[in-house]
Amino acid sequence: MRCIVLGRFQPFHSGHAALVKAAVTHANGDEVVVAIGSSQAGWEANNPWTADEREAMIHAWAKGEGHTITVVQIEDINDPPNWVDHATQTHGAGVLVTSDGPTMDLYRAAGWDVHEVALSERETLEGWRVRQTVRMLSTVMDDEAAREVLSSSVPSEIIEWLIENDAMFRCSTFETGVHAG
């Protein structure tokens, strides 16, 4: 059974990794598609990384974990009632694997089967919290500190990708509030 995991992945964090792992298990050897939403967004406070960068992060993680996945990019149309049809044109049919209530509701209303994954560590694995942590670390310029602090919320492959691609520094240049993104 082909499984789809949908998200912005700004950045791909441990909660996302748990979703993809659940999809791999649920797919039982069938294809797993990771669909990057808001692909047009990048280089802004809520979306610091481009879709191509997010795709590279996801591939780095999947390679490190030994998972074979397909990654696609979907532009946001800011039209929830038509989102599922729009997204399906890119990610194809299957079972949605998610922990996000509104996304679940949209896909179920469109007749999709949804495999719900319970939220885990929501307080530490909210995207805005991870981005704010990266923003703080981007001013420290200490790779070991970044590894230590991010390891509780971001897979090591993603941390290394961020370091190797100097992809944290830009976060220090954005004007953001406490709850940005």
Buried (B, 14 or more C-beta within 10 A) or exposed (E): EBBBBBBBBBBBBBBBBBBBBBBBEBBEEEBBBBBBBBBEBBEBBBBBBBBEBBBBBBBBBBEBBEBEBBBBBBBBEEEEEEBBEEBBEBBBEBBBBBBBEEBBEBBBEBEBEBBBBEBEEEEBBBBBBBBBBBBBBBEEEEBEEBBEBBEEBBBEBBBBBBBEEEBBBBBBEBEBEEEBB
